[in-house]
Amino acid sequence: MDTVRDHLWIWCHDAGANNGQYSLQGESRMTPSEAAFYLDVPNALMVVYGGKPEPPFDKLSIAFKPLKRVVWSIVGDSSSLRNNEATDLGEVTSLAPKFPNITGGIMDDFFHPKNDKGEVARYSPSDIKGFRDQLHKTAKGLDLWVVVYTHDLELPIRAHVDNCDVVTFWTWNAAGLVDLEKNFERLEKVVGPEKRKMLGCYMWDFGSGKPIPLETMKKQCELGLKWLKEGRIEGMIFLSSVICDLELEMVEWTREWIAQVGDQPLSGQKK
C-alpha cells in the first residue's frame, strides 16, 4: 500500500553547510543520511552547496543505500559557481548504474532576474533539453528536476520548465506562505497543470533568518498533504538536513507531524 511517507523527501547538504548562516544558532553535525533517519523519510535530494561536495560522489552515495529514492544535484545552489560553467551531470549519470535508488538530477537556484543578455536562467532551454536527454538515456531513465521559487513566476520560464520532468516549488520568505494557495495556482498556470510537482517546505525562515511561526508551518504541511491526496503534487520536501540537530521547534514539530500522517494510505499515486 502506497503511503504518505513514500512521498516525503529531505533536502540535504554536506554536514554543517549552513553553520553560522541565516541567524542559525549552534553547530550542526548531522549527515544527510542521519537526517533522513531522524525525520523518518525514505527519500533524499542531495544538493551541492557552496561548491561542496566535489565529485566523485560515490562514497557519499553509499550512505544513501538504505533509502528508496535519491536525487543528486547536477546544478548546485547559486554559490556553487563551478556549476555555472559545468554541471555535475556526468557524475550523476555515472552513479546511477552503481546505486539503483538514484532516480534523477536536480537544478537548484536555477532562475535569476533577467540580465543584460536577456537570460533568466543559468542554462538555456536547449541546454536543459540536452541534460534531460542524457538523463533519460540512462538504463533506468533518470528524471530532470528544477527548483522554482514564487518570485520566479514573474519570469518567462515556461520554455525552460517544459524540458524538465519535475518542478519543486518553494516560498523563500515565510511571510509569503499566506498566499501559498494563490501562488500554487499561479504555478499550475505558468508550468502547466500536467507538470509533475513537489512542494518544498522550509523548516526555518531562511529568507528572514528567523523561526517559522507554528501556524505557518502547519498551513504549508496541511496544504501539502491535501494536495498530495488530491494528486496535485507528487510529494513534499523538507529543508534541510543541516538544521535537523539544532533543536529547532519546527523541526521537532515536523518530525511529530510525519509520525502522525506518514502511514496514511494514498490511492492513485506512484511510489
Buried (B, 14 or more C-beta within 10 A) or exposed (E): EEBBBBBBBBBBBBBBBBBEEEEBEEEBEBBBBBBBBBBEBBBBBBBBBBEEBEBEBEEBBEBBEEBBBBBBBBBBBBEBEEBEEEBBBEBBBBBBEEBEBBBBBBBBBBBEEEEEEEEBBBBEBEBBBBBBEBBEEBEEEBBBBBBBBBBBBEBEBEBBBBBBBBBBBBBBBBBBBEEBEEBBEBBBEBBEEEBBBBBBBBBBBBBBEEBBBEEBBBBBBEBBBEBBBEEBBBBBBBBBBBBBBBEBBBBEBBBEBBEEBBEEEBEEBEE
